[in-house]
């Protein structure tokens, strides 16, 4: 590890001459021009694009919420059973971060909706591995252009940070680069918004090459306008005597590199889309059924129950990023293709929707949508509305069946009339299997004769 730290110190002072450093000791290609820029900015959160996976090495790509400095990342290499070096989850070996959540309620917004969004933000925070200490909701006509919330709230939060050992402040709404910079200068701790938090969760969940590329593309697109603060300590590439003159600033070089990386990722995803379309050609004669719904509604559990698959299931948000498909013959008169898709959520970052277009196409091309709803959630009507809104945005217009899941947790549940009239619906429990046979019968009735 000593050689790593020497390289780091040298790269920090000679960034223009060391755009990329390759370490044969652990098989990692580290782009210091991006990595150190973010570390020096004060945010310390390392973007997924800062460390590129070498062809024959593996490491953990998640845990970005921990925001470890580069020293911790470089010292986090260890050998696996075959003697190869890989990165381990540093966050798992340290204490979870303590976060305070901040929301804003406009005059026209309903208070219970704003409170519901903060509860959802708390679930996201816990899914990312942090501990929620408290939440603050301010009513204000419009966000403050400098700090998003008013000075009084900012001062109150500032006073609590050291007293309660809070290391992270998370806002429920998008922050501009200037607002984030101002807040970090005031709080002297990391400041994230909901978009960045969701991106970090996606980064920790991505497993396949496609999902990793999609998340990395979304992170780079999010990072690009926020690079301004990273290079305020540099004016030009060379500031020594005799070296001053016209030339690119390090910020311009960094932006160019990120644009190049974005172009490369888009081309890689285009190839994956072509491969996916080739695989779809053999499925034209099948009835295509896609499970859709809000995140953590139980889609994967119901998918496993219907197809005998083994998709990972946990009571956490965004456990499924990659679509999983299974072809079933029994008990259907013809082959049926079932696909489990990524869950939806309110205020989903635009960068993620753009990056995951190819994945969301599974819902667009489906012949039937199984809209899974968690009927044990008191806020399920708003989540139904958000799911239907997202399906409309991506162009998924296939007929749907609403499956009110988790009926075992709410046995007295009665479907609301307005949703009952919008199409077929039924009560199911993916956990116990109740209602699953009825769902199969509904699907069979949809198969053309």
N, C-alpha and C positions, 0 to 999 in steps of 0.2 A: 504493500500500500504506500510505502515511502515514495516509490517512483511516481505514483499517481499524484501525490501532493506536490511533488516537484514540477510535474507537467502542469498542474493547475496554476501554481504560482507564476510559472513562466508564461502560460497562455494568457493569464489575466493582464499581464503587462505588454504582451505582444500579440494582441488579438488579430491584428491585420495580417500577421505572418503565420498564424496558426488557425486557419479557418476550420480545419478538421484534424482531430487527433485520434490515432488508432492505437489501441492498447492490445497487444497480442497476449497479454497476461490473462485477460478475462474475456476477450472476444467482443468488446463493445466499441462501436464507432461513435464518438462523442463530438457533436457539433458545438464547440465552446462558444462560438459567436452568438448562438441562441441561448445556450444554457446559462452562461455567465451573465448575459444581459438581463435575464429574468432574475437571477440570484442577486445581482447588484442592485436591482430596482427596489428591493425591500420586500417584495412579495414572497420570494423564495420558493414559489411553487414551480416545479419543473414541468414544462409542457411535454406531452408524449412525443412530440417531434424532435425533442432535443437529444434523445438517445435512440439511435436506430439499431434494430436487431441485426446482428451478424447472422449469416446463413445457417450456421450449425451450432448456435448458442441460444440458450433460453434464459429469460429472466422475468421477474414479475413486473408487469407494466402498470400496475395499479398503485393505490395509496398516495395519489398526488395531493389529497387533502391534507396530508401530514406536513407538506411544504418543507421538507428537509433541505438543508443547505448542501452544496455540492460535496463537501467533505464527507457528509454522512452517506451520500449516494455512492461515492467512490469507495468508501470503506465497507459498503454493503455487499461486496462480492464474496461468494463462498463456493466451494466445490460440491458438485453433486456426486452420486454414486459412481459415476464413470470418470471422475477426476476433472470434469469440466467446470469452469467457473460460471456461476449464474448469480443474478441479483435476487435477494430475498426481500420480503416485505418488512421494511424498517418500522413501519407504523405499528405492526403487530407486537414489536418488542418494546415499544415505548408507551407512555401513558396517552390515552386519547385526548385530543384537543378539547378545550372547553369553549363553547361558542355562545354568543348572544345573538338573537335574531331580531331583525328590524323590518317593520312593515309600514306602509303608508296607505291611509284611507282618504280617498277624495270625497268631497261633499255628496256626490251623487251615488257613491257606492254604499251597499248595505254592510253594516258592521259585522253581521254574522258571516258574510262571505269573506271579508277581510280576515277575520279570525280563523276561518276555515283554511284559508291559504297559508296562514302562519303555522297552523297545525301540520299542514302538508309539508311545509318547509322544514319543520322539526323532524318529520319522518325521513325526508331527504338527507338531513344532516346526520341523523343516526345511521342511515344506510351507508353514508360516507365514512363512518367510523368515529365521529366526534360526539361529545356529550353536550346536550343543550342545557345551559344554565338558566336562561330566562328569555322572554321575548318582549319586544316593545312595539306598540302600535300607535302611530301618531295620525291625527286627523289634520289635514292640511289641504288648502285649495290647489296647490301645485307643488311639485318637488322644488327644493332649493337648488339653484343652478350650480352652487359650489359644493354643498355637502349633502344634497338630496333631502335630508330632514333638517329641522330647525336647529339653531345653535343651542337651545336649551336641552334638547334630546342628545345632541352631540356631547355637551358638557357632562350630562348625567352618565352617559355610557363611558366617557373618558374616566370619570371618577371611580367607576366600578371595576375597570379592567384589572388594575393591580390589586385591589381589595379582594376580588373573587377569583383571581388567577385566570382571567379570561384571555385566551390567546387568539381568538378568531371572532370576527364580526361579519355576519351574513345578512345581506339585504334581499328582500323578496322580489324586488324589481330590478331591471337592468340598470347598471351604473355606467355613466360615461367614463372614458379614460381619465378626464380631469377630476370628476367627482371621486373616483377610486383613489387617485393620487393624493388629493386633498385629505381624504379621510384617513389614509394610511399615515400621512405626515402628522395628523392630529393624534390618532390612536396609538401609533407606533406598534401596531400588530397587523396581521393580515386582514384584508377586507375583500370579501367575495360577494358576488351577486348570485341569484338563483341559476342563471345561465351557466356560470363557471362551475357551480356546484354540481349541476347535472352532467356537464362535460366530464368532470372528474369521476363521477360515479360510472359513467359509460366507459371511461378509460380503464377502470378497475374491473369491469365486467367483460370487456372484449376478449375473445378467445381465438376466433378464426382470423385468417389473413384479411378477409373482407371487412369484418367489424373493426379490426385494428386500423385499417386504412381509412375507413369512414370516420372513426373517432379522431384520428390524427388530423384529417382534413378539417373537420369542424373546429378542433382546437387551434390550428394554425390560423384559420379565418377569424376566430375570436381574438387571437393574440395580436394579429397584424396591426390594428389601429391602436393598440396599447403599448407599442414599442417605444413611443416617444419618450417616456420617462426613463427608459432603461439606459440611455446613453447621454444623459445630461452632463456627465462628468467628462465627456470628450467633445472637442470641437471639430477636429479633422483627424484623419488617420495619423498624420505625423505632425506633432506640435513642437519638436525640438528645433534648435537653431539650424537654419539652412534647409529645413524640411517643410517650412510653411508654404502654402500656396494652394492653388485650386485643386480640387479632387473630391472624391466622394466622402461624405461623413460615414462613420461606422454604422450609423442608423440606416443610411441609404443602402449600404452593403447588406445589412441584415434584412432589410425589407426585400431586397432583390433575391436573396437566398430563399426567403420564405415563399415568395412568389414562384420561384423555380420549384420548390418542394411541393407547393400546391398543384402546379401544373403536372408534376410527376405523379402525384397521388390520383389526380383526376384521370390521367391516362391509364393508370393501373386499374382503377375502378371501372373504366370503360371496357377493358379486357374482361374483367370479371362479369360484367353485364352481358357481354357477348356469349361467354361460356354458360351463363345462367339461361339465356334465351335458347341456346342449343339444347340444353337439358329439358326445357319446357316443351319442345316440339313433340316429344313422345307422350305428352300428357294431354293433348288436345281433346282426346275422346273420353277423358275421365271427368267426373264431376269434381270440381275443385272447391273445397270447403276451407275457409280461413277463420281461425279464432282471433277475434279482435276484442279490444276493450281497454279500460283504464289499467294502469300498472297495479299489480298486486291484487287483481280481482279474482285470480285463480285460473287463468287461461291455461297455463302449463299443466296444472294438476288435472284439469278437465281433459286436456289433450292427451295426457298420459293414460287417463282412465279409458278414453275412447279408442286409443290406438295401441295400448300396452307398451308405449315408449317409456324412456327413462330420462326425460328432460329434467335438469336440476330444478328443484323446487325449494324455496325458502320464503319465510314471511318477511321479505325485503323488497324494496322498490327496484325495478329494472333488473330482475334476475335473468331475463331473456332478452338478448340483443340480436342473435342470429336466428333467422327463420329455420324451423325444423319441420321437415315434411315426412309423412308416412303414407304408404299406399295400403288400403284395406280392401279385401275382397269379401270376407265374411263379416256380418250377415247380409251384405248388400247384393242386389242382383247384378251389379257391375262394379268395376273397380272405382274406388273413391279416394281422392288425394286430400289428406288433411294437412294443414300447415299452421304451426304456432308462430305468431308474429310478436314484434316488440310492442310493449304497452304504451299508452298515451298518457299525457299529463298536461295540466294547464301551464301556460307560459313556457311551452317547450321551445328551446332556443332555435331560432331560424336556421342557424348553421347546421344543427343536427337534422332538421327536416330535409334540407338540401342534400346533405351527405348521405342520408339513409333512403334516398328516393328509390334506389334499386331494391332495397329490402322491403319497403312499403308497397312496392308493386305487387307483392304476393296478395295483398288485400284488394288491390285494384283489379287484378286479373281473375279473382275468385268468382265462381258461379253462385256461391252462397256464403254469407257471413254469419258466424255464430258470435253474437255480441254478448260477451260474458260480463255480468254485473254482480258486484258484491252486495247482496241485499242486507248484509249485517252492518253495512256502513251507513250511518245516518245521513251522509252527504251524497248518497248515490245518485239522486236526480241531477245534481250539477255535473257529476262525472259522466253520466249518460249524455248529457248535453255537450260536454267537451269532446267526447269520443265521436259523436255524430258530426260535430263541427269539423274535427280533424279528418274524418273519412270524406266529408264533402270537399275539403281543401285538396286532398290528394286524388280526388276523382273516383273513389270507391263507391259505386252506385248499385252494386248487386243487392238482391233482396236479402233480408236478414231475419234471424231468429234471436230473440232476446232470451238468454239463459240466466235467470236470477240464481246465482250460485251462493253457496254457503248457507243453504236453507237449514242445515243442521244447527247453525248458530242463531238462527232467527225463525223458529218453527211457526210462529204466528204471522209471518210476513204475508201481506196481500199486495199484489202488483198494482201500481197506480193506474187508473183508467186511461189517462192520456197516453201512457206507453203501451197499454194493452191494445188500443185501437190502431197503433202504428204498424202492427204485424203480429206474427205468431210469437208466443212467449211461453215459457214453462219454468217450473221451479226445479232446481237440481242441487245436488251436493256432490261435488267432485271427490270429497273426502270419503263419504259413505257409499256412493254409487246411486243414491236415490235420484230418480228421474232420468238417469242416463239412457235406459232402454227407450223411454218415450222420446228422447232427443234423437236416438237412432231411427225410430219410426218416422219422425218428422223429416229427417234427411232422406229416407227411402222414398217418401212421397214426392220429394223434389226431383228424383231421378227420372229423366224422360223415358217413356216406354219404348 
